[in-house]
Amino acid sequence: MMKKLMIMSVMGLMMLNLSACDGNVTKQDVGTAAGAVAGGVIGSQFGSGAGNTAATIGGAVVGGYIGNQLTKD
């Protein structure tokens, strides 16, 4: 569980870091990162072994997309 939390935290920070390259973090950037973290946490509840890793990554991708779309201007 701790490893998953660490992975999700790093992914969220990477997304925020990349989106802040121009110095302006938008509401959509924050929504994308928050959605990715939430999706990864939810995805980590499914499967075991490699399936769990895939579910975590898939959840992060889907959550990031949903967070991005919900906070679009």
Beta strands, then each sheet from edge to edge (+ up, - down):
end
